[in-house]
Amino acid sequence: MKAKELARKMIDKKSSSDATLHVESKSMVWMPYYRICFEYRRSEEELIRKLGETAQSETAINAMFCRFARSDNDLSMLFRPNYLKQEMKTCNPQPDEIIGPVFQVDLAAVLPNFLARLNKVKDELNSVRSEFTKRYLQTRKYSMLFPIIGKSKEMERQSKKVAELSAQTHLMNLCLNLTESAASMKILCNSVFYYPTLVISIGSAKSVAKRFLIINLVEKGLIRKNYSSDKVLTEFCNRNEECKEELAKLLSSHHYVHDVD
């Protein structure tokens, strides 16, 4: 989908409440990411199945917006380990392109804290799943003697909780690029790389507040000229006022309007 079509799609979603929405500018931004290599210590359950107490992995996180994350949910929106699979390109911006600023973040604290939160979610998942299984077996046992219609409200609540925690665990594992349980981690090194994005600023005659649409040019844009919006990064930016202010300041300091079809 072309950039103009994506912008129009976003405007159409909001136009029912504001017919004055319009595209103000389109700017090519080289978005910075931290490439983080780390060593982790396998959990006891993994040590039983695998040789070696430690292993290594790497992930990537947005280096421009990371400091604006206020929770683990916010942080999970900024990880991009899949970008590491792409061919690394040298950042050679043209005069009409913007290089996103890199803000210093204490990665040695951020990632281990994120892993600690992941392990807490896993512990809660195991506890709820164990209780659900116990209740299910008891219900099944009694159903052989007495007819039971439907699930109890408590079992439905536990079932929903298990699904919620399972999804959260899966997402956090993806963020850290982990395929096994880790008890702790240590950052080995980090570096910065850049990926091209198209940032579209959308304004309104009814409000001075802007909205932004961030389009990913990594997987499709540079090859097929078929752009796809980064919905997660767009959502993070638009709901975080500090992030919006930083992005607006960056774009306003660059007077050239990048024209992309």
Buried (B, 14 or more C-beta within 10 A) or exposed (E): EEBBEBBBEBBEEEEEEEEEBEBBBBBBBBBBBBBBEBBBBBBEEBBEEEEEEEBEBBBBBBBBBBBBBEEBEBBBBBBBBEBBEEEEEEBEEEEEBBBBEBBEBEBBEBBBEBBBBBBEBBEBBEEBBEBBEEBBEEBEEEEEEEEEEEBEEEBEEBBEBBEEBBEBBEBBBBBBBBEBBBBBBEBEEBEEBBBBBBBBBBBBEEEEEBBBBBBBBBBBBEEEEEBBBBEBBBEBBBEBEEBBEBBBEBBEEBEEEBEBE
